[in-house]
Amino acid sequence: MMRRSACASKKTGQPNSTNPISCSPSDLFRTASSKASSKEMERIDNLFYSFANRSSGMIDPEGIETLCSDMEVDHTDCVCVRKMKAEKQGYFTLEEWRRGLKALRVDTVSKLRKALPELEKEVRRPSNFVDFYSYAFCYCLTEEKQKSIDIESICQLLDLVLGSQFRAQVDYFIEYLKIQSDYKVVNLDQWMGFFRFCNEISFPDLSNYDPDLAWPLVLDNFVEWMQAKQS
């Protein structure tokens, strides 16, 4: 037995009359929601293709720079990449774009621009920031099997991600990284160790730093350099 449609016609008893349509409120709501969702996805997709590279079918670094320019933000400071959960630095796939914009509930550049301050607050919350900090490092691993990042790039990333929260620690650590010759790259363990250092160690006196604890060696060396500088 076939199921009747959501909106079924009622008999009027008048064979020549036009049958009125009877729909329940829930049916109307589902239909309207489905249409609205479809239209929203269409706008999201159209926005994606306005920035995407036609040959690759992805938004590439040039497209991201154009997007950030339209949003009037520095392309190096575009926190929306976290919401996209982009796997490859400088590139958004259509799936990543859809995921990010649906999560933000936006479908235009104007709405995306307005969503950025709240997104920045969300990222900076202590409960979310450690994940963002880790993601920032992993996002910059551009090559397959790459596990570390060169010193110059790390210095830029530190300034971008931690500079507003731990200005003094970041400035001194960047100064140290640029003059030392023992390390050419920084790995994830060292990257996360510096975040722990900023949160746990009294600065600049370093009075509670214990080198016998499990700190990355680069931080032991940094502390020795700081102490020598202070004396």
N, C-alpha and C positions, 0 to 999 in steps of 0.2 A: 504494500500500500504506500503510495507516494505521499511525502510530507508536504503540507501546504506551505506556501511562501510566507515570509515574515509579515508581509502586508497583503492580506487576503481581501477579496471583494465580498461585500454582503449583498444578498438578494433583496430586492426592493418589492418584488411582487408585480412590478410593471415591466413587461418584456421589452418595451421600446425605450425605457429610461436608461441613463448612464449610471452604472453601478459605482457608488462612492467607495473610496479606499479606506480601510480601517487598519490603523497601525497602533500598537501599544507604545507608550512612552519609551520603554526600554529598547524596542526595535528601532525607533527613530534615533535614539541616542547612539546605538551601535552603528547605525548606518552613517550618521553624521560624523562620528569619531573616526570611522574607517576612511571616509572621504577626506577629512582634515589631515589624518596621518599620511595618506597617500600624497596629498598636495604638499605637505611639509617635506616629505622625502624627495619629491620632485624638485623643490626649491633647493634642498641641500645638495642634491646631485648636480643641478645646474650651476650652483656656486662652485662646486668642486671643479667642474670642467672649464669654468672661466679662468681658473688658475693652473690647471693641469697642462703638462706637456703632451701634445697630441701623439707623438711617436711612442712615448713610454707609457702613457695612460696613468701617470702619477703626477702629483704636485712635487716638483723638484726644487732644489735650492733657489733657483731664480723665481719660481712661483711663490715660494714661502716668503722671499724678500718682498715681492709685490704685494702679497697678502698683508704682511706686517706694515708695509708702507701705507696701504689703504686703511689699516687700523690705527695708523699714526703711533706705532711702537717700534722700538729698535728690534731688528730681526734676531739679535742675539739674546733678547730678553723676552721672547715670546713664550710664556708659560703654558700656552694652550697645547703645546706638543705633549705635555704630560697627560692631558685629558684624551688626546688621540691615541695614547699608548703606542706611539710610532716605534717600529722596530729598527728602522734604518735612519741614521742621522741625515737630516736634510730632505727627507722624502715622506710623503703621505700617500698611502693607497686609498682607493675609494672606500674600502671597508673601514679603515682607520678614521677617515674623515667623517663617515656616517656615525661611527661610534662616538667620536668626540662631540660632534655638534648635537647629536640626540641627547647625550648626557648633559650638555650645557643648555639644551632647549633653545637653540638658536638656529636660524636659517638664512641670515643675512650678515653682511660685514658689519653693519651698524649694530646689530644685536650682539655680535661677537665682541665688538669693541666695548660695549656696555657691560658685558659679562666678565671682562678681564679683572677689574678690581676685586670682585668677589672671589674669582678663581685664585688670585694672588693671596687673598686672605686664607682661603682653604688650604693652599699649598704651605703657607707659613705656620699653620697650626702645628704645635709640637707633635700631636698624634700622627700627622701626615708628613711632616717635614723630613724625617729620617728616610722614608720611602722615596720622596722626591730627590733627596740628596744622593741616594744610591742610584736612582734612575738616571740622574743627570750624568753620572760617570759612565754608566752602561750605554747610554744613548750616544756617547762620543766614541765608542768603540766601532770604528767604521769598517774594519777589515775582519774577515772570517778568522776565528781563533785568536783575535787580538785580545790581550788581557791587561794591557797597560797603555798609558797615555804620556806623550812627551811633555817635558817640563814646561815649555812655553804655553802649550794648550792648557795644562793643569793650572798654571798661574791665572790665565784668563778665566777659566771655569770657577776657580776659587773666588775670584773677585766678583763674578756674576752671581754665584749661588750663595756664598756665605758673607760677602762683603758688607751687606747692610746689617747683619746681626753681630758679627764679630770683627769689626773693622781693624782693631789693633792687631789681633792674632793673625788675621789674613795678611795684613801689610808686612809684618815681620817675617812670616813664613814664606811669603813670596820673595822678599828680599834675600832670605837664606837660600831658597831653592835656586835663585838666579846666580848666586856667587859660588855655591858649592860645586864640586866636581865628582862626587861619589855616585850621584844618581842622574841618569839620563831620562828615566821614565818613572811614573808612579803607578802602582797597582791598586786594585780595589781595597785591599786590606789596609794599605797606607792611607788611602783616601778616607775610609771610614774611621780610621784611627785618629786622624786630625779632627774630625767632627766630634769624636768622644773627648779629645783633648780640649777643644774649645768649650765644651759643656761642663767638664769636670775639674779642670786645672785653674787655679788662681793665677790671674795674669795682670801685670807682667812679673810679679815676684816669684811665681812658679814654686811657691813654698810647699805645696802638697804633691809635687811631682815625684814619683818613686820609680827610678829606672829599673828596679828589680821586678816591677810588675810587667805584664805582657803588652808593652808598647812596641810599635814598629821601630826598628833601629833608626830610621830617618828622623823620628821624633826625639829619640835620645840625643842624636847629634844636633838637632835643632835646639834643644834645651841647653846643651853644653855651649853652643854658639851664643845663645842669648845670655847665659850667665857670664861668659867671657866679655861680651859686649857691655854688660851692666857694670862689670868690675873695672 
